[in-house]
Amino acid sequence: MNRIILASASPRRKELLRQINLEPEIVPSTIEEKITKTEPDLVVMELSEQKAMDVADTYRGTKAVVIGADTVVAYQGRILGKPHSEEEAFEMLSSLQGNTHQVYTGVTIINCETGARETFAERTEVLVYPMEEEEIRNYIVTNEPMDKAGAYGIQGRFAAYIRGIHGDYNNVVGLPVGRVYQVLKGIYVKGDVKGDVKGDVKGEGIYENGLGV
Protein backbone atom coordinates (compact mmCIF):
# COMPACT_ATOMS: atom_id res chain seq x y z
CA MET A 1 0.00 0.00 0.00
CA ASN A 2 1.17 3.51 -0.79
CA ARG A 3 2.34 5.82 1.95
CA ILE A 4 -0.48 7.94 3.36
CA ILE A 5 0.55 11.55 3.94
CA LEU A 6 -1.80 13.73 5.98
CA ALA A 7 -1.31 17.39 5.10
CA SER A 8 -2.65 18.46 8.49
CA ALA A 9 -1.41 18.72 12.06
CA SER A 10 -4.88 17.92 13.42
CA PRO A 11 -4.65 15.11 16.00
CA ARG A 12 -8.34 14.41 15.44
CA ARG A 13 -7.85 13.67 11.72
CA LYS A 14 -4.85 11.49 12.52
CA GLU A 15 -6.89 9.45 15.00
CA LEU A 16 -9.79 9.08 12.58
CA LEU A 17 -7.46 7.61 9.94
CA ARG A 18 -6.00 5.28 12.54
CA GLN A 19 -9.53 4.21 13.40
CA ILE A 20 -9.88 2.74 9.90
CA ASN A 21 -6.45 1.06 10.16
CA LEU A 22 -4.44 3.67 8.27
CA GLU A 23 -1.24 5.05 9.78
CA PRO A 24 -0.63 8.47 8.20
CA GLU A 25 2.62 10.37 8.12
CA ILE A 26 1.99 13.92 9.34
CA VAL A 27 3.30 16.62 7.01
CA PRO A 28 1.33 19.84 7.61
CA SER A 29 0.99 22.26 4.74
CA THR A 30 2.74 25.59 5.21
CA ILE A 31 1.07 27.37 2.31
CA GLU A 32 -0.61 30.71 2.89
CA GLU A 33 -4.29 29.95 2.42
CA LYS A 34 -6.18 32.05 -0.12
CA ILE A 35 -9.96 32.06 -0.21
CA THR A 36 -11.63 33.14 -3.44
CA LYS A 37 -15.00 31.46 -2.89
CA THR A 38 -17.91 32.41 -0.63
CA GLU A 39 -20.07 29.28 -0.35
CA PRO A 40 -18.96 27.00 2.50
CA ASP A 41 -18.65 23.82 0.43
CA LEU A 42 -16.57 25.59 -2.22
CA VAL A 43 -14.39 27.25 0.42
CA VAL A 44 -13.43 23.99 2.12
CA MET A 45 -12.77 22.26 -1.21
CA GLU A 46 -10.58 25.15 -2.29
CA LEU A 47 -8.57 25.13 0.94
CA SER A 48 -8.19 21.35 1.00
CA GLU A 49 -6.83 21.48 -2.56
CA GLN A 50 -4.30 24.14 -1.63
CA LYS A 51 -3.05 22.14 1.34
CA ALA A 52 -2.88 18.81 -0.49
CA MET A 53 -1.18 20.22 -3.58
CA ASP A 54 1.37 22.08 -1.45
CA VAL A 55 2.48 18.87 0.27
CA ALA A 56 2.10 16.66 -2.82
CA ASP A 57 4.74 18.71 -4.63
CA THR A 58 7.34 17.21 -2.30
CA TYR A 59 6.30 13.63 -3.10
CA ARG A 60 5.64 13.96 -6.84
CA GLY A 61 6.46 10.74 -8.69
CA THR A 62 6.59 8.64 -5.52
CA LYS A 63 4.25 5.97 -4.18
CA ALA A 64 2.51 8.33 -1.82
CA VAL A 65 -1.07 9.50 -1.41
CA VAL A 66 -1.63 12.91 0.14
CA ILE A 67 -4.80 13.83 2.00
CA GLY A 68 -5.64 17.48 2.58
CA ALA A 69 -8.70 18.62 4.53
CA ASP A 70 -10.39 21.73 5.84
CA THR A 71 -13.46 22.04 8.07
CA VAL A 72 -15.79 24.98 8.70
CA VAL A 73 -19.05 25.51 10.52
CA ALA A 74 -21.76 27.53 8.79
CA TYR A 75 -24.85 29.12 10.29
CA GLN A 76 -27.35 31.06 8.17
CA GLY A 77 -24.79 31.31 5.39
CA ARG A 78 -22.06 32.71 7.63
CA ILE A 79 -18.83 30.73 7.87
CA LEU A 80 -17.51 30.22 11.39
CA GLY A 81 -13.86 29.29 11.61
CA LYS A 82 -11.72 28.94 14.71
CA PRO A 83 -12.34 31.70 17.28
CA HIS A 84 -9.53 34.19 17.84
CA SER A 85 -10.67 35.14 21.32
CA GLU A 86 -12.96 33.95 24.09
CA GLU A 87 -15.42 36.69 23.24
CA GLU A 88 -15.56 35.53 19.63
CA ALA A 89 -16.11 31.98 20.86
CA PHE A 90 -18.97 33.24 23.02
CA GLU A 91 -20.56 34.99 20.02
CA MET A 92 -20.29 31.85 17.90
CA LEU A 93 -21.76 29.55 20.53
CA SER A 94 -24.52 32.02 21.31
CA SER A 95 -25.62 31.89 17.69
CA LEU A 96 -25.41 28.09 17.48
CA GLN A 97 -27.26 27.26 20.71
CA GLY A 98 -30.88 26.26 20.19
CA ASN A 99 -30.43 26.15 16.43
CA THR A 100 -29.38 23.93 13.55
CA HIS A 101 -26.14 24.58 11.68
CA GLN A 102 -24.00 22.85 9.07
CA VAL A 103 -20.49 21.46 9.21
CA TYR A 104 -18.56 21.18 5.94
CA THR A 105 -15.32 19.31 5.46
CA GLY A 106 -13.50 19.58 2.16
CA VAL A 107 -11.09 16.79 1.25
CA THR A 108 -8.54 16.49 -1.53
CA ILE A 109 -6.76 13.19 -2.17
CA ILE A 110 -3.81 13.10 -4.55
CA ASN A 111 -2.00 10.05 -5.91
CA CYS A 112 1.53 11.46 -6.19
CA GLU A 113 2.69 8.71 -8.52
CA THR A 114 0.02 9.18 -11.18
CA GLY A 115 -1.25 12.69 -10.49
CA ALA A 116 -4.83 11.44 -10.05
CA ARG A 117 -6.78 13.73 -7.76
CA GLU A 118 -10.23 13.90 -6.23
CA THR A 119 -11.77 16.78 -4.29
CA PHE A 120 -15.12 16.68 -2.53
CA ALA A 121 -17.05 18.26 0.34
CA GLU A 122 -19.16 16.52 2.94
CA ARG A 123 -21.97 18.26 4.83
CA THR A 124 -23.49 17.32 8.18
CA GLU A 125 -26.31 19.13 9.94
CA VAL A 126 -25.97 19.55 13.70
CA LEU A 127 -28.78 20.41 16.12
CA VAL A 128 -27.76 22.10 19.38
CA TYR A 129 -29.82 22.28 22.56
CA PRO A 130 -30.56 25.73 24.04
CA MET A 131 -27.77 26.88 26.36
CA GLU A 132 -27.74 29.37 29.22
CA GLU A 133 -25.09 32.12 29.13
CA GLU A 134 -23.40 30.56 32.15
CA GLU A 135 -23.18 27.20 30.36
CA ILE A 136 -21.54 28.82 27.35
CA ARG A 137 -19.01 30.69 29.47
CA ASN A 138 -18.23 27.60 31.56
CA TYR A 139 -17.58 25.65 28.38
CA ILE A 140 -15.26 28.35 27.03
CA VAL A 141 -13.24 28.27 30.28
CA THR A 142 -12.27 24.66 29.47
CA ASN A 143 -10.34 26.07 26.48
CA GLU A 144 -11.79 23.28 24.33
CA PRO A 145 -13.43 25.67 21.83
CA MET A 146 -10.33 27.68 20.95
CA ASP A 147 -8.80 25.41 18.28
CA LYS A 148 -12.01 24.23 16.67
CA ALA A 149 -14.19 25.56 13.86
CA GLY A 150 -17.41 26.94 15.26
CA ALA A 151 -15.88 27.01 18.76
CA TYR A 152 -16.89 23.50 19.82
CA GLY A 153 -15.80 19.89 19.69
CA ILE A 154 -18.59 17.37 19.23
CA GLN A 155 -16.34 14.61 20.58
CA GLY A 156 -15.58 16.55 23.77
CA ARG A 157 -17.56 18.23 26.53
CA PHE A 158 -19.85 19.93 24.05
CA ALA A 159 -21.47 16.53 23.49
CA ALA A 160 -23.74 17.48 26.41
CA TYR A 161 -25.42 20.05 24.16
CA ILE A 162 -25.78 18.05 20.95
CA ARG A 163 -29.42 17.28 20.26
CA GLY A 164 -28.74 15.29 17.11
CA ILE A 165 -27.04 15.21 13.73
CA HIS A 166 -28.03 14.43 10.15
CA GLY A 167 -25.10 13.00 8.25
CA ASP A 168 -21.61 11.75 9.04
CA TYR A 169 -20.53 12.21 12.67
CA ASN A 170 -16.85 11.87 11.77
CA ASN A 171 -17.26 14.73 9.33
CA VAL A 172 -18.05 16.99 12.28
CA VAL A 173 -14.96 15.73 14.11
CA GLY A 174 -12.86 16.73 11.10
CA LEU A 175 -12.69 14.02 8.44
CA PRO A 176 -15.40 11.89 6.75
CA VAL A 177 -13.25 8.78 6.86
CA GLY A 178 -15.85 6.48 5.35
CA ARG A 179 -15.91 8.48 2.14
CA VAL A 180 -12.14 8.97 2.28
CA TYR A 181 -11.66 5.20 2.43
CA GLN A 182 -13.91 4.67 -0.59
CA VAL A 183 -11.89 7.18 -2.60
CA LEU A 184 -8.63 5.58 -1.50
CA LYS A 185 -9.89 2.20 -2.72
CA GLY A 186 -10.53 3.76 -6.10
CA ILE A 187 -7.06 5.25 -6.19
CA TYR A 188 -5.42 1.89 -5.49
CA VAL A 189 -7.62 0.05 -8.00
CA LYS A 190 -7.27 2.67 -10.71
CA GLY A 191 -3.89 4.02 -9.79
CA ASP A 192 -2.79 4.30 -13.42
CA VAL A 193 -5.49 6.86 -14.24
CA LYS A 194 -4.48 10.50 -14.48
CA GLY A 195 -6.70 13.52 -14.14
CA ASP A 196 -8.98 15.39 -11.78
CA VAL A 197 -12.26 14.58 -10.15
CA LYS A 198 -14.38 17.10 -8.34
CA GLY A 199 -17.31 16.00 -6.19
CA ASP A 200 -20.08 18.27 -5.00
CA VAL A 201 -21.32 18.52 -1.45
CA LYS A 202 -23.93 15.81 -2.06
CA GLY A 203 -21.26 13.38 -3.18
CA GLU A 204 -22.25 13.32 -6.84
CA GLY A 205 -19.01 13.43 -8.80
CA ILE A 206 -18.26 15.86 -11.61
CA TYR A 207 -15.64 14.02 -13.57
CA GLU A 208 -12.85 15.61 -15.59
CA ASN A 209 -10.75 12.87 -17.20
CA GLY A 210 -10.27 11.49 -13.76
CA LEU A 211 -10.64 8.56 -11.52
CA GLY A 212 -14.23 7.70 -10.67
CA VAL A 213 -15.03 5.84 -7.51
N, C-alpha and C positions, 0 to 999 in steps of 0.2 A: 504493500500500500504506500502511496505517496506520502511525503511529509505533509503534515497539516500545520500551516502557519496562521496564527490568529493575530491580525493586525489591530490588536486592542489590549490595553492593560487591565481591562475589567476582570476582576476575580470571579464575578458572577458568570460571565460568558465562558471563562475557562472551565468552571465547574459544570456548567451545562453540557459542554462538549465531553467532559470526562464521564458524565452521566450516561452518555450513549456510547461509551467505550472508545472514545477518541482522545488521544493525548496530544494537545496542541503545543507547538513551540510559540512562545509569546514574543512577538516583535511589533511593538506599538508603532503606528504611523506617526511621523513627526511633521507631516505636511500642514501648512496653514490652510485651514478649512475655508472654502469660499461658497457661500450660498447664493444661488441665482434664482432659485424657485421660491414659491410662496405656499403651495399646498403641502401639508405634512408628509404625505406619502412620497411626493417627488423630492422633498428636502432630504428625507432619510436615505432614499436611493442615491441621490447625488453625493451625499457625504460618505456613504459606504463605498461608493465607487472610488472616490478620491483616496480614501484610506487604503483600500485594497490595492489599487494601482500603484500607489506610492511604495508599498512594501514589495509588491510583485516585481517591480523593476530590479530589485536586488537578486531575485531568484529566477529571472528569465532564462528559459532553456533547461531548467532543472526539473527533477521529479518532485515538485512541490505544489501544493494547492493552498492558496491564500484566501482567508475569510476576513472580510471587512464588514463592520456593522455599525449602525448608529440608531439610537432610540430617542424618540421624543414623545411627550404627552401633549395632547391637543384638547382644548375645551372651547366650544363655540367658535371654532376656526382659529383660535389663538394658540400658537405653539409655546409650550412651556418646557424650557430646558432645565439645566441644573441651576438651583438658586445661588445667587452670589452673596446673599446675606440672610440672616435669620428673618429679617422683616420681609424680604422677598419670598422666603419659604412660607411665611405666615399668609401672605397674600395669595400664593398659589393654592395652599391647602384650604383657605377660606372659600375659594371659588370652586374647588372640587367637592367639598363636603356637601352631602345631600343631593348630589347630582351624578350624572353619567358623563364620562369622558372617554376619549379614545387614546390608545397607546399604539404607536407605529414604530416598527423596527425595519429598517432597510438593511439588506444583506447583499453583498457582492462576493461571488466565489470565482476565483480565477485559477485555471490550470496553467501553471507557469511553463510547462513543457510544450503545450500545444497552442496556448493563447486563448483557448475557449473560456468564455466568461458568461456568467448569468447574474443578473441583478433583479431583485424583487423586493416588495414591501409587504409586511404582514400587519394586519390591524386587529386589535382586540378592544372590545368595549368593557369598561370597568364601572361598576356602580358602587358608590361610596355612601355609607350611612351618614346621617347628620352628625356633626361634631360640635361640642361646646368650645368656646374660645379657650378655656382652660385646658381642654384636651389637646387642642392644636399646639398650644404653647408648651405643654408638657412633652409632647412628641418631639417638637423641635429641639428641646433641651437634650434629648438623647444623641443629637448630632447625626442621627441616621438619615435625615432628609438631604443633607448638604452635598452629597456627591451623586444624587439621583435625579433623573429627569422628572419633573412634576413634583419634586420635593417629597417623595415617599418611596418606600421599598415594600412591595407586596409580600415579599418573602420574609419580612422582618416584623417589627412591632405594629406596623400599620395594618397588618392582617386583621387586627381587632375591628377595623372600620370598613372592611371590604364586604359589601352586601352580596356581590356576585360578579361574574364576568361572562362575556359572550365571546368565545374564541379561545386562542391558545394562551394558557397561563404562562408558559415559558417565554412567550413573546413579551409579556409584561416585565418579566425578570430581566430580559435583555437579549434573548436570542431564541427564535422559533426553531429549536433543534430538530423537530420532526421534519419540517420542510427542508432544512439544511441537509439532513441526512439523505433525503430523497434526491436532492440535487447532486450531492456527492456521488451517489450511486450512478447517476447518469454520466457524471464526469469520468468515472472509472470504466464504465461500460463503453462509452463513446469518446474515449480520451484522444482519439486521432482526429476529432472534428474541430475545426477552427471557426471562430466567429463570435458573435455576441447574441445574447438572449436577454430581453428585458421583460419582466413580469409585472403586471399591475397589482394593485393592492388586493384584488380579489383572487390572485393566484392564477389568472388566465394569461398564459404567455403570449408575448408579441415577439415573434421570432425573426431574427435578422441573420440568415446564413449561420445559424448557431446550433448549439446542442440543445435538443428538446428532451425534457424529462417526463 
